[in-house]
Amino acid sequence: MNQAARRIAAFSAATGLLTVATLANSGTAIAEDNVLRLSAHDQVAAPGTAPRLSPQVESGTPGGKTVIAFSTKPLTGPAGDGAGVPKGFTTQANDCTEVAGLVAVYVCGPSGLRPGFVVPKDTPDTAVHWGFAYVPVGGDLAAGIETARTAGATPADATHGSAKVVVKTAASAALNTMAFDLPDVPSGGTVRQQLRVHANDAGNLTLRFRPADGYLWRQPGDIHIGGLTTEAGATCTQPSTTLLSSSVNFDCRLEPGDHTIGYELTTLAGTYMAKLEALTRYDIYDFRTQYSDVRQTSAPFTALGKPVLPRHGLLARDTTGTLFQYHGTGKAASVLASRDQVGTGWQTYNTLTELSPLTEFPVHYGYVKPSAATRGHGDLVARDASGTLWYYDRQDDYNGPFAPRVQVGGGWGVYDRIAGAGDLDRDGYVDLLARDKAGVLWLYEGTGNFTGARFKTRVRVGGGWGVYDQLAGGADVTGDGRADLLARDKAGVLWLYRGTGSGTAPYAARVRVGGGWGVYDQLVVAGDLTDDGRADAVARDRAGVLWLYPGTGNAAAPFATRTRIGGGWNTYGHIF
């Protein structure tokens, strides 16, 4: 049956109260189809809704009037027994006409809004019965009114019938339960999963999948779903055969009873591991206020594959004060994707540094405010010309990489170098290094707070650090799980300070990396740019060429031979 043949009949009449005699003599002749068939069907409504009711057109074209009557009883007679709606409900005539002298009986013409009622938000489970009778042009409207008022007393036919709207609370909807059997999907293999549903009520079930919150995430590649099996009382379609396509994978109509729905998931070899959730919705309602009325259940599982590593990027401020973010690709041949503008006005700061490498936001949370999940992914501090230090919390990339700034405090103008240290003391919070003009290096341990003090009282690391003109830290260069520091002296020699994990003596004795680093005017420990689990460095020469130094994880030789990222980076006054 096509869509046109199943359209809902729409009828209208002048508003107000009219007598039956007046209604019988009104109306304009409209050509009718000789095979007109109307029907009424039971429906379910949630508290707080306002159902409008009308018979469904199965075939033909109605042109006369339709009478609709509401009752608290099944309309089996006598006429008027139980007429109306339950206590606390209110009726709505809309574009129909209420019949004078009768309770909740409406006459509707061929167009306009149908009559209905408003269900109180605090109502218990109940039902509203309704009947209809169709009166063709020139027909006996008075008889049609009586037929509608007793529509349940005789078997339904093409021009009259009855049904009910059952009101079910959230507690009743909760009697419909769902449970999963979700073994993990092997890498490059297939697994069978199943969903078990206890359908206390008939309803519509959808199944889809999404990345699980709180886990490192990388698009795992195609995960295919198929092999659907169902039991009696379940009718399913499969709109999508691929997971994570933003579409539901199965859409089923279930009759009351217990159902087991099985399916197979298949992954390709070499794809990334993914933490996923199966998500179902079981909707018993024809009328609802919001999706919170719908029963929802989710459960986690894993599609096994290559480990997902944090992916890092870069920030760069141009000479006009515009800040840009370069997203990492994880590909050694081309480590950075195109830039996104973060914002303008950053020229107000004379120092900018990340406390740890800027992580391409890898944890799937959708839109997320700064929280424990975002800490350590590249929080930023900035010092203005007055010596005030500001803190920018990392947040999801959808709303821009940083939340609005928070003031740390004044007096930071005493330092000529400020550098992110990563989690130097291994307490789970990122730390900050600052060198004063006498060459003393100080450690500010992070508190992890989102309100109040962001750093603890400073701790003296040591003197003699004035010999260095570049400090770059924030990540583990040596592969031992501790944050390290690079320092370049004024002769162009690069030195490695291995982290100890101690807040009182954070670095071991320095180790010489090599000479010739004086050709660079910018040096950054950028985190893992090549997706190999090792922290890399980038350096810009004075011609504006940016170079990648892939990390080796070896303290004796922490970087491999440099490779060229690209030119034109001298448009930026600061890269970090």
C-alpha positions as CSV (number, residue, x, y, z in Angstrom):
1,M,0.0,0.0,0.0
2,N,1.6,3.3,-1.0
3,Q,2.1,6.3,1.2
4,A,-0.8,8.3,-0.3
5,A,-3.2,5.4,0.4
6,R,-2.2,5.5,4.1
7,R,-2.4,9.2,4.8
8,I,-4.3,10.3,7.8
9,A,-7.7,11.7,7.1
10,A,-7.9,15.4,7.8
11,F,-11.3,17.1,8.4
12,S,-12.4,20.5,9.6
13,A,-15.4,22.5,10.6
14,A,-16.2,25.9,12.0
15,T,-15.4,26.2,15.7
16,G,-18.0,26.6,18.5
17,L,-21.0,24.6,19.7
18,L,-23.7,23.7,17.1
19,T,-26.9,21.7,17.3
20,V,-27.2,18.3,15.6
21,A,-29.9,19.8,13.3
22,T,-27.6,22.6,12.2
23,L,-24.7,20.2,11.5
24,A,-27.0,17.9,9.5
25,N,-27.8,20.7,7.0
26,S,-24.2,22.0,6.6
27,G,-21.4,20.9,4.3
28,T,-20.2,21.3,0.8
29,A,-20.4,18.4,-1.6
30,I,-17.0,16.8,-2.5
31,A,-16.5,14.0,-4.9
32,E,-15.9,10.7,-3.0
33,D,-14.1,7.5,-3.8
34,N,-16.4,4.5,-3.8
35,V,-13.8,2.3,-2.1
36,L,-13.3,4.5,1.0
37,R,-12.0,2.5,3.9
38,L,-11.1,4.0,7.3
39,S,-9.7,2.3,10.4
40,A,-8.7,3.1,14.0
41,H,-5.7,1.6,15.8
42,D,-4.7,1.4,19.4
43,Q,-1.8,3.7,20.4
44,V,0.4,4.5,23.4
45,A,1.0,7.9,24.9
46,A,3.5,9.2,27.5
47,P,2.4,11.5,30.3
48,G,2.7,15.2,29.3
49,T,1.7,14.6,25.7
50,A,-1.3,16.0,23.7
51,P,-2.5,13.3,21.2
52,R,-4.8,14.3,18.4
53,L,-6.9,11.5,17.0
54,S,-8.4,10.7,13.6
55,P,-9.2,7.5,11.7
56,Q,-6.6,6.4,9.2
57,V,-7.4,6.3,5.5
58,E,-6.7,2.9,4.1
59,S,-8.1,3.7,0.7
60,G,-10.3,6.2,-1.1
61,T,-10.8,9.9,-0.6
62,P,-13.2,11.1,2.2
63,G,-15.2,14.2,1.5
64,G,-17.9,14.2,4.1
65,K,-17.7,14.6,7.9
66,T,-16.3,12.5,10.6
67,V,-17.6,12.2,14.1
68,I,-15.1,11.5,16.9
69,A,-16.2,10.6,20.5
70,F,-14.0,10.2,23.6
71,S,-14.8,8.0,26.5
72,T,-13.3,6.5,29.7
73,K,-15.0,3.2,28.7
74,P,-14.8,1.0,25.6
75,L,-17.9,2.7,23.8
76,T,-19.9,-0.6,23.9
77,G,-23.0,1.2,25.0
78,P,-25.3,2.6,26.0
79,A,-24.5,5.9,24.3
80,G,-22.8,8.4,26.6
81,D,-21.7,5.7,29.2
82,G,-18.3,6.9,30.4
83,A,-18.3,9.9,27.9
84,G,-15.4,12.2,28.3
85,V,-11.8,11.7,29.4
86,P,-10.1,10.7,32.7
87,K,-10.0,13.1,35.6
88,G,-7.3,15.7,35.1
89,F,-7.3,15.4,31.3
90,T,-8.5,18.3,29.2
91,T,-10.0,18.0,25.7
92,Q,-9.2,20.1,22.7
93,A,-11.6,20.6,19.8
94,N,-8.9,22.2,17.6
95,D,-10.5,22.7,14.1
96,C,-13.5,20.5,14.8
97,T,-16.9,21.4,16.4
98,E,-18.1,20.1,19.7
99,V,-21.7,18.9,19.6
100,A,-24.0,20.9,22.0
101,G,-25.5,18.9,24.8
102,L,-23.0,16.0,24.5
103,V,-19.7,15.4,26.3
104,A,-16.5,15.1,24.2
105,V,-18.2,14.5,20.9
106,Y,-16.8,16.3,17.8
107,V,-17.7,16.8,14.2
108,C,-14.9,17.4,11.8
109,G,-14.8,18.5,8.2
110,P,-12.4,17.4,5.4
111,S,-9.4,19.3,6.7
112,G,-7.8,20.9,9.7
113,L,-6.5,19.7,13.1
114,R,-8.2,16.7,14.7
115,P,-9.6,16.8,18.3
116,G,-7.5,15.6,21.1
117,F,-6.7,15.8,24.8
118,V,-3.9,16.8,27.1
119,V,-2.4,14.1,29.3
120,P,-1.2,15.4,32.7
121,K,2.5,14.9,33.5
122,D,1.7,13.2,36.8
123,T,-1.0,10.8,35.6
124,P,-0.9,7.1,36.4
125,D,-1.4,4.4,33.8
126,T,-4.8,4.8,32.2
127,A,-6.6,4.8,28.8
128,V,-8.8,7.0,26.7
129,H,-11.2,5.2,24.4
130,W,-12.4,6.8,21.2
131,G,-14.8,6.0,18.4
132,F,-15.4,7.4,15.0
133,A,-18.2,7.3,12.4
134,Y,-17.9,8.7,8.8
135,V,-20.9,10.5,7.4
136,P,-20.9,11.0,3.6
137,V,-22.1,14.2,2.0
138,G,-25.9,14.3,2.4
139,G,-25.8,11.5,5.0
140,D,-27.5,11.3,8.4
141,L,-25.2,13.1,10.8
142,A,-27.4,12.5,13.8
143,A,-27.1,8.7,13.2
144,G,-23.4,9.1,12.7
145,I,-23.1,10.8,16.1
146,E,-24.9,7.9,17.8
147,T,-22.7,5.4,15.9
148,A,-19.5,7.1,17.1
149,R,-20.7,7.2,20.7
150,T,-21.3,3.4,20.6
151,A,-18.6,2.5,18.1
152,G,-17.3,-0.4,20.1
153,A,-20.7,-2.1,20.3
154,T,-20.6,-3.5,16.8
155,P,-17.7,-4.9,14.7
156,A,-15.7,-2.2,12.9
157,D,-16.3,-1.6,9.2
158,A,-15.1,0.7,6.5
159,T,-16.8,3.8,8.0
160,H,-16.8,3.3,11.8
161,G,-14.6,1.8,14.4
162,S,-13.1,2.3,17.9
163,A,-9.7,2.2,19.5
164,K,-7.9,3.4,22.6
165,V,-4.9,5.5,23.6
166,V,-3.2,3.7,26.5
167,V,-1.2,6.1,28.7
168,K,1.9,4.4,30.1
169,T,4.3,6.0,32.6
170,A,8.1,5.7,32.6
171,A,7.8,3.0,35.3
172,S,5.7,0.9,32.9
173,A,8.1,1.5,30.0
174,A,10.9,0.3,32.3
175,L,9.2,-3.2,32.3
176,N,10.6,-3.6,28.8
177,T,14.2,-4.7,29.4
178,M,17.2,-5.3,27.2
179,A,20.5,-7.2,27.8
180,F,23.5,-7.9,25.7
181,D,25.9,-10.7,25.1
182,L,28.9,-8.9,23.6
183,P,32.1,-10.8,23.1
184,D,35.0,-8.8,21.7
185,V,35.6,-8.7,18.0
186,P,38.9,-10.4,17.0
187,S,41.3,-8.4,14.8
188,G,40.6,-9.4,11.2
189,G,37.9,-11.8,12.3
190,T,34.2,-12.3,13.0
191,V,32.2,-12.7,16.3
192,R,28.6,-13.3,17.0
193,Q,26.8,-11.1,19.4
194,Q,23.2,-11.0,20.5
195,L,20.6,-8.7,22.1
196,R,18.0,-10.2,24.5
197,V,14.7,-8.2,24.8
198,H,11.9,-8.8,27.2
199,A,9.1,-6.9,25.5
200,N,6.3,-6.2,28.0
201,D,4.7,-4.1,25.3
202,A,4.9,-4.0,21.6
203,G,7.4,-1.5,20.4
204,N,10.1,-0.4,18.0
205,L,13.7,-1.4,18.7
206,T,16.7,0.2,17.1
207,L,20.3,-0.9,17.5
208,R,23.4,1.2,16.6
209,F,27.0,1.6,17.8
210,R,29.1,4.5,19.0
211,P,32.6,5.0,20.4
212,A,32.7,4.5,24.1
213,D,33.4,7.6,26.2
214,G,36.7,7.9,28.0
215,Y,38.9,5.9,25.7
216,L,41.6,6.8,23.2
217,W,39.9,6.8,19.8
218,R,41.0,6.4,16.2
219,Q,38.7,5.6,13.4
220,P,39.1,1.8,13.3
221,G,38.1,1.3,9.6
222,D,35.1,-0.5,8.4
223,I,33.4,-2.8,10.9
224,H,30.7,-4.8,9.1
225,I,27.5,-6.1,10.6
226,G,25.3,-8.8,9.2
227,G,24.0,-12.3,9.8
228,L,20.8,-11.1,11.4
229,T,18.7,-13.8,13.1
230,T,15.4,-13.2,14.9
231,E,12.5,-15.1,16.3
232,A,8.7,-15.1,15.9
233,G,7.2,-11.8,16.7
234,A,10.1,-9.7,15.4
235,T,10.3,-8.0,12.0
236,C,13.6,-6.2,11.3
237,T,15.2,-4.1,8.6
238,Q,18.9,-3.3,8.3
239,P,19.4,0.4,7.1
240,S,23.2,0.2,7.4
241,T,25.7,-2.7,7.2
242,T,28.7,-0.6,8.6
243,L,29.2,0.4,12.2
244,L,29.7,4.0,13.2
245,S,28.1,5.3,10.1
246,S,25.7,7.6,12.1
247,S,22.9,5.3,11.1
248,V,21.0,2.7,13.0
249,N,22.1,-0.8,12.0
250,F,18.8,-2.6,12.8
251,D,15.3,-1.3,13.1
252,C,12.8,-3.9,14.5
253,R,9.1,-4.1,15.3
254,L,8.6,-6.4,18.3
255,E,5.4,-8.0,19.6
256,P,5.1,-8.7,23.4
257,G,7.3,-11.6,24.5
258,D,10.9,-12.6,24.9
259,H,13.2,-12.1,21.9
260,T,16.8,-12.9,21.0
261,I,18.3,-10.9,18.1
262,G,21.6,-12.2,16.9
263,Y,24.1,-10.6,14.5
264,E,27.8,-10.9,13.4
265,L,30.5,-8.2,13.5
266,T,33.6,-8.5,11.2
267,T,36.7,-6.3,11.2
268,L,39.6,-6.1,8.7
269,A,43.1,-7.0,9.7
270,G,45.4,-4.1,10.5
271,T,42.7,-1.8,11.8
272,Y,42.9,0.2,15.0
273,M,41.5,-1.2,18.2
274,A,38.2,0.5,19.2
275,K,36.3,0.7,22.5
276,L,32.7,0.7,21.4
277,E,29.2,0.7,22.8
278,A,26.1,-1.1,21.5
279,L,23.1,1.3,22.0
280,T,19.5,0.3,21.8
281,R,16.3,2.2,22.1
282,Y,13.0,0.5,22.7
283,D,10.1,2.9,22.0
284,I,6.6,1.8,23.0
285,Y,5.1,5.3,22.4
286,D,3.2,6.7,19.5
287,F,3.0,10.0,21.4
288,R,6.1,11.2,23.5
289,T,7.5,14.4,24.8
290,Q,11.2,13.6,24.4
291,Y,13.5,10.8,23.8
292,S,14.0,10.4,27.6
293,D,10.6,8.7,27.5
294,V,12.2,6.0,25.4
295,R,13.8,3.0,27.1
296,Q,17.6,3.1,26.3
297,T,20.3,0.6,27.2
298,S,24.0,0.4,26.2
299,A,26.9,-1.9,26.9
300,P,30.6,-1.8,26.0
301,F,32.9,-4.2,24.1
302,T,36.1,-4.0,22.2
303,A,37.0,-4.4,18.5
304,L,40.6,-5.7,18.8
305,G,43.3,-4.3,16.6
306,K,46.4,-2.1,16.6
307,P,46.9,-0.1,19.8
308,V,45.7,3.4,19.7
309,L,48.3,5.9,20.7
310,P,47.9,9.6,21.6
311,R,48.4,11.8,18.5
312,H,49.9,15.2,18.9
313,G,50.0,18.5,17.0
314,L,51.5,22.0,17.2
315,L,50.4,25.5,18.0
316,A,51.8,28.5,16.1
317,R,51.2,32.3,16.6
318,D,51.8,34.6,13.7
319,T,53.1,38.1,13.9
320,T,49.6,39.6,14.0
321,G,48.8,37.6,17.1
322,T,46.6,35.0,15.5
323,L,46.9,31.5,17.0
324,F,46.7,28.4,14.8
325,Q,46.5,24.8,15.6
326,Y,48.2,22.2,13.3
327,H,46.6,18.7,13.7
328,G,48.9,15.7,13.7
329,T,48.4,13.0,11.1
330,G,50.5,10.2,12.7
331,K,52.2,9.7,9.4
332,A,56.0,10.2,9.3
333,A,56.0,11.3,5.7
334,S,53.6,14.2,6.4
335,V,53.2,14.7,10.1
336,L,50.9,17.8,10.1
337,A,47.6,18.4,8.5
338,S,46.2,21.8,7.5
339,R,45.9,24.5,10.2
340,D,42.8,25.7,12.1
341,Q,42.5,29.2,13.5
342,V,42.2,29.1,17.3
343,G,41.7,32.9,17.7
344,T,43.1,36.3,17.6
345,G,44.5,38.7,20.2
346,W,47.3,36.4,21.4
347,Q,49.9,39.1,20.8
348,T,49.1,40.4,24.3
349,Y,51.3,37.6,25.7
350,N,55.1,37.7,25.7
351,T,55.3,34.0,26.7
352,L,53.2,31.0,25.6
353,T,53.9,27.4,26.5
354,E,52.0,24.1,26.8
355,L,52.4,22.2,30.0
356,S,52.5,19.0,27.9
357,P,52.4,18.3,24.2
358,L,49.1,19.3,22.5
359,T,47.2,16.1,22.1
360,E,44.7,15.8,19.2
361,F,41.7,15.2,21.4
362,P,41.6,11.5,21.4
363,V,39.1,10.7,24.1
364,H,35.6,10.4,22.7
365,Y,33.3,12.6,24.8
366,G,31.5,14.7,22.2
367,Y,31.3,18.2,23.6
368,V,33.3,18.2,26.8
369,K,34.3,20.9,29.3
370,P,37.7,20.8,31.1
371,S,37.7,17.8,33.3
372,A,40.0,15.0,34.5
373,A,39.6,13.6,31.0
374,T,41.2,16.6,29.4
375,R,44.0,17.2,31.8
376,G,47.4,16.5,30.4
377,H,46.4,16.9,26.8
378,G,48.1,20.3,26.3
379,D,46.9,22.8,28.9
380,L,48.4,26.2,28.0
381,V,49.9,29.0,30.1
382,A,50.4,32.5,28.9
383,R,52.2,35.5,30.5
384,D,51.2,39.1,29.6
385,A,53.3,42.2,29.6
386,S,52.3,43.0,33.2
387,G,53.7,39.8,34.4
388,T,50.4,38.1,35.0
389,L,50.2,34.4,34.2
390,W,47.0,33.0,32.7
391,Y,45.9,29.3,32.5
392,Y,44.0,27.9,29.5
393,D,42.4,24.5,30.2
394,R,42.3,22.0,27.4
395,Q,38.9,21.1,26.2
396,D,37.5,19.3,23.2
397,D,38.4,20.5,19.7
398,Y,34.8,21.0,18.7
399,N,34.5,24.2,20.8
400,G,38.1,25.2,20.2
401,P,41.1,23.6,21.9
402,F,41.0,25.8,25.0
403,A,38.5,27.0,27.5
404,P,38.4,30.7,28.6
405,R,41.5,31.7,30.5
406,V,41.8,31.7,34.3
407,Q,44.2,34.0,36.1
408,V,47.0,32.2,37.9
409,G,48.6,35.3,39.5
410,G,51.0,38.2,39.1
411,G,54.7,38.5,39.6
412,W,55.8,36.2,36.8
413,G,57.8,38.9,35.1
414,V,60.8,37.9,37.2
415,Y,61.3,34.9,34.9
416,D,63.0,35.1,31.5
417,R,62.1,31.5,30.6
418,I,58.9,29.6,31.2
419,A,58.5,26.0,29.9
420,G,56.0,23.2,30.3
421,A,57.4,20.2,32.1
422,G,54.8,17.6,31.7
423,D,54.0,15.4,34.7
424,L,57.5,15.7,36.1
425,D,56.8,14.4,39.6
426,R,54.4,11.6,38.3
427,D,51.5,12.6,40.5
428,G,49.1,12.7,37.5
429,Y,49.2,16.5,37.1
430,V,51.1,18.6,34.7
431,D,53.9,20.9,36.0
432,L,55.7,24.1,35.0
433,L,59.3,25.2,34.9
434,A,60.4,28.8,35.3
435,R,63.9,30.3,35.1
436,D,64.7,33.6,36.9
437,K,67.1,36.2,35.6
438,A,69.8,34.9,37.9
439,G,69.7,31.6,36.2
440,V,67.9,29.6,38.9
441,L,65.4,27.1,37.6
442,W,62.2,26.6,39.6
443,L,59.6,23.9,39.5
444,Y,55.9,24.6,40.0
445,E,54.1,21.4,40.6
446,G,50.5,21.2,39.2
447,T,47.6,20.8,41.6
448,G,45.1,19.4,39.1
449,N,42.5,21.9,40.3
450,F,39.9,23.5,38.1
451,T,39.2,26.2,40.7
452,G,41.7,27.8,43.1
453,A,45.4,27.5,42.9
454,R,46.7,25.8,39.7
455,F,50.2,25.3,41.1
456,K,51.8,24.5,44.4
457,T,54.6,26.7,46.0
458,R,57.7,26.7,43.8
459,V,60.6,24.3,44.5
460,R,64.2,25.2,43.5
461,V,65.6,22.8,40.9
462,G,69.1,24.4,40.8
463,G,71.2,27.3,39.6
464,G,73.4,27.7,36.6
465,W,70.6,27.4,34.0
466,G,71.4,30.8,32.5
467,V,73.8,29.1,30.1
468,Y,70.9,27.9,28.0
469,D,68.9,29.9,25.5
470,Q,66.3,27.2,24.7
471,L,64.4,25.0,27.1
472,A,61.9,22.4,25.7
473,G,60.1,19.8,27.8
474,G,56.8,18.2,28.6
475,A,57.2,14.7,27.2
476,D,59.2,11.4,27.7
477,V,62.0,11.5,25.2
478,T,63.9,8.4,26.5
479,G,61.1,5.9,26.7
480,D,61.3,5.3,30.5
481,G,57.9,6.8,31.3
482,R,59.3,10.0,32.8
483,A,59.1,13.5,31.4
484,D,62.5,14.8,30.2
485,L,63.9,18.2,29.3
486,L,66.0,19.4,26.4
487,A,68.3,22.4,26.9
488,R,70.4,24.2,24.2
489,D,73.4,26.2,25.3
490,K,74.6,29.3,23.6
491,A,77.2,27.4,21.7
492,G,74.5,25.4,20.0
493,V,75.0,22.2,21.9
494,L,71.8,20.3,22.8
495,W,71.6,18.6,26.2
496,L,69.2,16.0,27.6
497,Y,68.1,16.1,31.2
498,R,66.4,12.8,32.0
499,G,63.5,12.9,34.3
500,T,63.7,11.1,37.6
501,G,60.0,11.2,38.6
502,S,60.9,13.1,41.8
503,G,59.6,16.5,42.6
504,T,62.5,17.4,44.8
505,A,65.3,16.3,42.4
506,P,63.5,16.1,39.0
507,Y,66.4,15.6,36.7
508,A,69.5,13.4,36.4
509,A,72.8,14.7,35.2
510,R,72.7,16.1,31.7
511,V,73.7,14.0,28.7
512,R,75.1,15.6,25.5
513,V,72.8,15.1,22.5
514,G,75.0,16.9,20.0
515,G,76.2,20.1,18.5
516,G,75.0,22.3,15.7
517,W,71.6,23.0,17.1
518,G,72.3,26.8,17.0
519,V,70.9,26.9,13.5
520,Y,67.4,26.7,14.9
521,D,65.5,29.6,16.5
522,Q,62.6,27.5,17.7
523,L,62.7,24.1,19.4
524,V,59.7,22.1,20.6
525,V,59.2,18.6,22.1
526,A,56.0,17.9,20.2
527,G,55.0,14.5,21.5
528,D,54.4,11.6,19.2
529,L,53.9,12.9,15.7
530,T,54.7,9.7,13.8
531,D,52.4,7.2,15.7
532,D,55.2,5.0,16.9
533,G,54.8,5.7,20.6
534,R,57.9,7.8,20.9
535,A,58.1,11.6,21.5
536,D,59.5,13.6,18.6
537,A,61.0,17.1,18.4
538,V,60.6,19.8,15.8
539,A,62.9,22.7,15.1
540,R,62.7,25.7,12.8
541,D,65.8,27.1,11.1
542,R,66.4,30.7,10.4
543,A,65.2,30.3,6.8
544,G,61.8,29.3,8.1
545,V,62.1,25.6,7.4
546,L,60.5,23.3,10.0
547,W,62.3,20.0,10.6
548,L,61.2,16.8,12.3
549,Y,63.5,14.9,14.6
550,P,61.9,11.5,15.0
551,G,62.3,10.1,18.6
552,T,64.1,6.8,19.1
553,G,63.3,6.2,22.8
554,N,67.1,5.8,23.3
555,A,68.7,8.1,25.8
556,A,72.1,7.7,24.2
557,A,70.8,8.9,20.8
558,P,67.3,10.2,21.4
559,F,66.6,11.4,17.8
560,A,67.0,10.0,14.4
561,T,68.1,11.9,11.3
562,R,66.0,14.9,10.7
563,T,63.4,15.1,7.9
564,R,62.0,18.2,6.3
565,I,58.4,19.1,7.2
566,G,58.2,22.3,5.1
567,G,59.1,25.9,4.5
568,G,57.3,29.1,5.2
569,W,57.2,28.7,9.0
570,N,58.9,32.1,9.5
571,T,55.5,33.7,9.3
572,Y,55.2,32.6,12.9
573,G,56.8,34.4,15.8
574,H,56.3,31.5,18.1
575,I,55.8,27.7,17.6
576,F,55.0,25.5,20.5
